[in-house]
Amino acid sequence: MLRRLAAFNVFCLAACSLFFPALAAEEMFFKGKRLTVLINFEAAGPTDIEGRLFAKYLARNLDGQPAVIVQNMDGAGGLIGAQYLGEIAPKDGTVVGYLTGTAWRFASEPSRWRVDYRNYEFLASHASTTIHFARADVPPGLKEPADLARAQGLIAGGLNADASKDLRLRLGLDMLGVKYKYVTGYRSSPPARLALQRGEIHVYSESPPAYRSIVVPTLISTGIAIPLFIDEIDPSESAPSSPQLAGLDIPTFPQLYCKIKGAEPSGQLWEAYKTIFETNAALTRIVALPPKAPKAAIDAMRKGILSLASDTEFATEAMTMIGFVPDYKASADRADEIRKMLVVDPKIRDFIREYTKNAAGR
């Protein structure tokens, strides 16, 4: 009898190992390991603020609760860190990228990526937008966003000529007919904000986390700067409805354009603006593992990210730090959805490429 019982137990254990191997591997994958969250922009920028919050609570929600450290790798508008993840970072699931600005950088010129971005193991993404603001002392003085149309000697600052938010800012100013000089090459937002504070540039752009936590208290509330417009393509008065923008009384670009020009935006510049917005806004933040990362790491990581949605402590700290709770899209089919979104109309892409080259002449 005892022999039969022992044999039955062995059979049950063997059966469990056959039917639930993926679950066991997923639950144990990060146990005793150290996970690095790679952020492709400098410390104290919007990606860093949000990425560190993500890293803190991801550690609590991963099975095995690994030690988590954050590594910043900025440069080239986020391209250096993003390419490092695909080319050099360990492929064993212990390095995950928290990436910004990569969707448009790839879609606009795939050939400069030595490792095809579509081969990365995309885990999650969340949408966002950009808020453009300017120094209030730009002649003859800016008191409200529509005053931008009368600005003289305006200097717009940015990270890189082909960065999505630089392009949207330039396209917006060009559509509004504002004359300006364009200065780019800042490695990340902190030095660009400092340049604006010093008066070296007059206009810059931030995503909501840094706008709320840094720009508002240091620049807007002090009267140094005023908000101009929010990147958006919906021309309706009710747009935008994102919780990231709750309580911010700032017009969208179509709303500001309509107030200044008396009509909705249209034409080739507008088509380019919409293409960049549609590609990059939905994929502002991308969470990804390197190509060929282990399936157990992918499954465990995705499970941990999905758990953030029900983590009340994460929600509370997010509201305190950045004024909204990031909504990570992390379904099993999200990777394929992201890959499809990384392809744009070649004609629009070629037009934007020429537009980018012309930035050097400003």
C-alpha positions, 0 to 999 in steps of 0.5 A: 500500500505504501509503495503504491502511495509513493508511486502515486505521489511520484506520478503526481509530481511528474505530472505537475512538472509536465503541465506547469513548467512555465509557471514554475519557471516564471515564478522562480526566474528572478529569485536571487537575481539583480535586475537593472532598469536601463533609462535612456535619458539623464537623471532628473529628466521626465523619463528618469522621474517616471522610470525610477518610480516604475523600477521601485514598484516593479521590484515589489511586484515581480515574483522572487522580488529581485534587487533592482538598480537603475542605470541612466544612459543618455545621449543622442536623444535617447538613442545611445541607451536604446541601442545599448540595450539591443547590442550590448546589454546581457540577453539573460533577462536581467536588464530591462529598458525603460525607453523614451523617444525610440518609436519615432527615432526608429520609424523615421530611419530604421537603417541607423539601428544596428539591431532592428528595433522590431526584434526587441522583446516589447513588454509594455508601453504607455501613452503621453504627450508633450507640453511646450512652454516659453519665457514670459519676457520674450519681446514684446512679452508673453502673457497668454499662449496666443501672444506667441504669434507676436514673439520676436527674436524667439530661440527654440531649444531641443535635444536633437533635430530628429527627436520627435518633440523637437520636430513637433515644436518646430512644425508647430511654430512653422505652422503658426508662422512664428519666426525663430532660431533653433538651437539643439544638441542638449543631452537631456532636459536638465541642461536644456531647462537650465539654458532656458532659465539663463535666457539662452533659449526661450522655448522648450518642451517636457512631458507631463511628469517633469512639467508638473514636478519641475517646470511648474514650481520653478518656471511657471509659478515663479512667472519666468515662463508660461505654457504655450500648447499641448501636443495633440491632433484632436481639434475638439474643445474637449480634447485632451481628456488624459488624466496626465493633464488634469487641472492644466489649463493649456490649449492643445496645438489645434486649439491654439492654431484655431485661435491664432489663424481662425481655422483648423490646421491643414497641409503637409506640415500638419500631416507630418505633425500628425504622423509623428504624434500618432507614432510617438504619443502612443509609445512615449514610454516603452518597456523592453527586454533585449532581443532573444531574452528568455521566455520565462523572463518575458512572462515574469516581467509582464506579470509584474507590470500588469500587477502595477495596475492594482498596486495602491501604493504605486498609485498613491506615490505616482499621484504625489510625484507626477500627478497621474498614474501611468497606465501600462499596456502590457497584454500578451499581444502588445509586442506585435501591436508595437511592431506594427506601429513602428512603420510609417508612410514612406512619403511622409517619412521622406518629407520629414527627413528633408525637414529635419535636414533643413533644421541646420539652416535655422 
